[in-house]
């Protein structure tokens, strides 16, 4: 059985509208589970989530959860 590495968690908040954004950026925000401005979600810091956060970073605020 493979050992799983514990990943951190991030609090992601949408701070700007997705109107007039690229479809890929909108899809990344939706993929993180965020639907409205000022809505927050706590997500695991996996490579997939970090890539989505990096793509739409101008629309999001990210905080470390301890």
Protein Blocks (a to p, Z undefined) as FASTA:
>chain_A
ZZdddddddddddfbdfehiafklmmmmmmnopabghiacdddfdfklmmmmmmmmmmpc
cdddZZ
